[in-house]
Structure formats: C-alpha cells, structure tokens
Amino acid sequence: MVANDRIRTTHIGSLPRPPELLDLLQKRQDDEDIDADEWDETVEDATRDVVRRQAEVGLDVANNGEQSRVSFNWYVADRLSGIEGEREQDLWADLQEFPDYAEETFETDVIDLSMQPVVAGPVEYTGREEAEAELDGFRDALSAVDADFEDTFVTAASPSVVTATHVDDHYGDYEEFLFAVADAMAEEYEIVADAGLTLQIDAPELLTIGHTAAYADEPLEEVKAATRLHVEALNEALSGVPEEQVRLHTCWGSYEGPHHLDTDLVEMLPEIYEADITGLSVEQANPRHQHEYRAFAEQPVPDGWTLVPGVVDVKTNVVDHPETIADRLERVADAVDDATPLVAAPDCGFGTQAGLGMVDPEIAWTKLEALVEGAEIATERIY
C-alpha cells in the first residue's frame, strides 16, 4: 500500500515515441521486412530515453513508456493467436454526430482507428517470449539509467478492451469470446506480477461503453450490466495475481472529441469497485469531467485502495499550471477519506496510439514537470 504522507506522482503508461521508432512501427503494421537488430536497438534506445526522462522529471512511479507497442490495446495481436486481418467499424456515437471532425482528427500514418483487427480463430496466449523481452528491456533501461523510482509498473490490456476493439468472427457468442480472451490474458498478467512489478490494467471500456455505438441508446441499467460482466471477466483473469499488485486505469477515451454522451462517473463507480484491484486511475482534468471529484464523496473509494486521479489534460498542448493541478488534487483529497492515498497522474497516456499524438512530445514532458510541481504544492496544502 502507498504511504499516505505525501502525494506521489506517476503517469498512465504510454509516452512519446521517437520518429525513428514510429517509422519502424509503421513498417511492422504494413508487414514490411525490417532489420531485427535495428528494431532491437531502436526500442532499446527509446526505452532508455523515456526512463531517463521520467527520472529527470521526478516521477515516483515509472514504466517503459510502451515504446515497442503500436497501441495500448492492439499490441495484443503480437501476443494472441487467432487475430487476422481487419474490418471497418463504426466510430463512437459522440463522433458519429460530427463525421467531418472525426475523419480529420483520427488520421494517423501508423494505424487507422476506423479499422479493427478481426478474431478469426481460437484466442490463446502466444506472447510469453515477447512479454518477457519487453520486461527485460525495461530492467536493462532501469539499470543503465540508474534510476531510483519508488515503484515501477507495466501496462496490459483488459479482456474487455480487447473484445471491444477486435471484431469476433470466430466465437459467435460474446461471453464465450470475452472469457476466452480473459483466460488468455491471464498469462500476461501473471508474467508481470511474477516479475515483481505493479500491473496496470488498461480498461477504458468500463467508462467508454456508454458512448459506443452498441450502447449509446441503451438504458443505463444495460450499460451497468455489461460493465459488471466485464469486471467479472477481469477478475477471473486476475485470479493468479495479488490484488495489492494491481492498479486499473479507466477513462472516457483518450481522444479530443465532444464526449457529450459520456457516462457519469458516480453511476459507474459501484460497478468498477467490484474489480479485484487496490489502485484506481480515473480522469479528473478532462473538461467534461472536472466536476466529478464529487463522485468519490458519494461513492467512497474502498478501504485499502489508492486513488490515482488524472490532474493533467492529455488532449491539449496547454501546459496545466501547477497551481491548477494542485487545486484539482485538493478537491479530490477533500472528497475522499483521509486514509485514502493519492497518486497524481495525467488523465491518460500521451501516446496511446502510435502516430496519433495530440500533445507535442516536448510539451508532454513539460506537462509532467508541471504534474510533479503541482503535487508538491498540493502536498504542502494537505499534509
């Protein structure tokens, strides 16, 4: 459990990738041949750089920046069997009301967000070698930089974000598909936990579900029922991982869109609280949701959990003022029990999809510097 003597700092997984790595990721996506040594060296250099910069910024809890992954969710194509080809899918319901904006905003040279990978065969975990190589690369970077972080974490996609962003052409039954993915991803979760790292589950779908095309017109109780099913599958996948080693990130989608169909946090927290975790990361800087610190007063954070509020916006190049960040943290601190530790973070990752960076890379690092300064100011006010 995080000591409750000051506000520590972290981030939410993905960090800016260098141009040479983005170029290689694009070639991999296009099934072009790339030199294996060049790939390894480029990933190694990029990972070492993001670890060094996290240390320089002063973050307390760090990771590898997801440098080798094409996205926070579609990286699983390299680790799960049965994924072949892709198919065009509907955009989220809030974006469907603004199609011209959506087409302009979601163009990327690396991946096309309107296309989703297709599951054409049985899903099984085949990624142990790649997962362990990623962990080895992170350890090597930590050693090379000689960084002294309080904790380290590695991200992994939740079962339901995999099923939400992959087209099922094999199972035909959603629950069967979901729990097959959960069984497969359980192996990855245990690999991270066995390595002694904190496991961060990326599960935006627990909140974004309300504005997906499938649920935008459904009553709230149907949305909640689907979320309960997703949490059940996650808990099954986490059955071999100690709760104290797991934190979960959820959000309303890391994209600059209208978000006017987003679900209300206060309605969804009771369902999320059923997850077998002890750390929860939720957006609080997003202008659509800054008022929802009140949700933590109405639906108290479970005993023994750490709350990781997002207090830096990742959708704009405006650098959040440290005093503003401190204000956001202070509001959350007032809403939760005094015994609930807070760890300050951005709302989401700065590079969740390779090539679709809404924030300039150098500005992203400046935002993280402001995060650390803001947490220090809030610590002085609260403690």
Secondary structure, DSSP 8 states (H G I E B T S, - for coil): ---TTS-EE---S-----HHHHHHHHHHHTT----HHHHHHHHHHHHHHHHHHHHHHT-SEE--TTTT-SBTTGGGGGTBTTEEEEEE----HHHHTSHHHHHHHT--SS--TTEEEEE-S---B--HHHHHHHHHHHHHHHHHHT---SEEEEEEE-HHHHHHSSEESS--SHHHHHHHHHHHHHHHHHHHHHTT-EEEEE-THHHHGGGSTTTTTS-HHHHHHHHHHHHHHHHHHTTTS-GGGEEEEE-S-SS-S--TT---HHHHHHHHTTSS-SEEEEE-SSTTTGGGGGHHHHS---TT-EEEEEEE-SS-SS---HHHHHHHHHHHHHHS-TTS-BEEEESS-S-SBTT--SS-HHHHHHHHHHHHHHHHHHHHHH-
